[in-house]
Amino acid sequence: MSTSETSRYVRLRIDLVLEIDGPAELADAAAVRIDADPALPEEERAHARAAVAEDSAEALAYLVEPFDVVATVPGVEVAQASWSSEEIEYDPDAMEWELDDEDGGWEDDEPNRT
């Protein structure tokens, strides 16, 4: 593909670290979302409810929808999306959590060729 053919596509990366200060409320909100999902079979629904009750990262995965980030942006259509959520050790003073990543920290990216 030439540059003009691929320039229509942009990868938007968002990295958030969230502090969960209400795990019960988070789990309850995820359970409501699970119960309201008509496409989720009942046997999966029971498993999902149990998962969100014991894991805040799992609850967030049911509540955060990447498509919503750009839903109201004019001229944009999501071509592909993926996301994950996991519990982590976090030290806001550690160098690894610096937001200004000038060393090209996205090591799986190819260089930007224009």
C-alpha positions as CSV (number, residue, x, y, z in Angstrom):
1,M,0.0,0.0,0.0
2,S,1.2,3.5,-0.7
3,T,1.3,6.1,2.0
4,S,-1.8,7.8,0.5
5,E,-3.8,4.6,0.9
6,T,-2.7,4.0,4.5
7,S,-2.9,7.6,5.8
8,R,-6.6,7.2,6.3
9,Y,-5.9,5.0,9.3
10,V,-4.7,6.3,12.6
11,R,-3.8,4.2,15.7
12,L,-5.0,6.0,18.9
13,R,-3.4,4.6,22.0
14,I,-4.8,5.5,25.4
15,D,-3.2,4.2,28.5
16,L,-5.1,4.9,31.8
17,V,-4.3,3.9,35.3
18,L,-7.4,4.0,37.4
19,E,-7.6,3.9,41.2
20,I,-10.6,1.7,42.3
21,D,-12.0,3.3,45.5
22,G,-15.4,1.7,45.3
23,P,-15.0,-1.9,44.2
24,A,-18.5,-2.9,45.3
25,E,-20.1,-0.1,43.3
26,L,-18.0,-1.0,40.3
27,A,-19.0,-4.6,40.5
28,D,-22.6,-3.7,40.9
29,A,-22.5,-1.5,37.8
30,A,-20.9,-4.2,35.8
31,A,-23.5,-6.7,37.0
32,V,-26.3,-4.4,35.8
33,R,-24.6,-4.1,32.4
34,I,-24.2,-7.9,32.2
35,D,-27.9,-8.4,33.1
36,A,-28.9,-5.9,30.4
37,D,-27.0,-7.6,27.6
38,P,-29.5,-9.6,25.5
39,A,-26.8,-11.3,23.5
40,L,-25.1,-12.9,26.5
41,P,-26.3,-16.5,27.1
42,E,-27.5,-17.3,30.6
43,E,-24.6,-19.7,31.4
44,E,-22.1,-17.0,30.4
45,R,-24.0,-14.4,32.3
46,A,-23.6,-16.3,35.6
47,H,-19.9,-16.7,35.0
48,A,-19.5,-13.0,34.1
49,R,-21.4,-11.9,37.3
50,A,-19.0,-14.1,39.4
51,A,-15.9,-12.7,37.6
52,V,-16.9,-9.0,38.1
53,A,-17.7,-9.6,41.7
54,E,-14.2,-10.7,42.5
55,D,-12.1,-8.8,40.0
56,S,-12.3,-5.0,39.5
57,A,-10.3,-5.2,36.3
58,E,-12.9,-7.6,34.9
59,A,-15.7,-5.3,36.0
60,L,-14.0,-2.4,34.1
61,A,-13.8,-4.5,31.0
62,Y,-17.6,-4.8,31.0
63,L,-18.1,-1.1,31.5
64,V,-15.5,0.6,29.4
65,E,-16.3,0.7,25.7
66,P,-13.6,2.0,23.4
67,F,-16.0,2.9,20.7
68,D,-17.6,5.5,23.0
69,V,-14.3,7.4,23.0
70,V,-14.8,8.4,19.4
71,A,-18.5,7.9,19.0
72,T,-19.2,11.7,18.7
73,V,-16.0,12.6,16.7
74,P,-17.1,13.8,13.2
75,G,-15.5,12.1,10.2
76,V,-14.2,9.0,12.2
77,E,-15.3,5.4,12.0
78,V,-13.7,2.7,14.2
79,A,-12.1,0.1,11.9
80,Q,-10.8,-2.1,14.7
81,A,-10.6,-2.0,18.5
82,S,-9.2,-4.0,21.3
83,W,-8.7,-3.4,25.0
84,S,-7.7,-5.1,28.1
85,S,-7.8,-4.5,31.8
86,E,-5.6,-5.9,34.5
87,E,-4.7,-5.2,38.1
88,I,-1.2,-3.7,38.4
89,E,1.4,-2.5,41.0
90,Y,1.5,1.2,40.6
91,D,4.1,3.7,41.9
92,P,3.3,7.2,40.4
93,D,6.9,8.3,41.2
94,A,8.5,5.4,39.3
95,M,10.2,6.3,35.9
96,E,8.2,3.6,34.1
97,W,5.0,5.6,34.7
98,E,6.2,8.7,33.1
99,L,3.6,9.8,30.5
100,D,6.1,11.6,28.1
101,D,7.5,8.5,26.5
102,E,10.2,9.9,24.2
103,D,12.2,6.7,23.8
104,G,9.6,5.1,21.5
105,G,8.1,2.9,24.1
106,W,5.7,1.3,21.7
107,E,8.3,-1.2,20.7
108,D,5.9,-3.2,18.5
109,D,5.3,-0.2,16.2
110,E,7.1,0.1,12.9
111,P,8.8,3.5,12.2
112,N,6.5,6.2,10.8
113,R,7.3,6.3,7.1
114,T,6.1,9.2,5.0
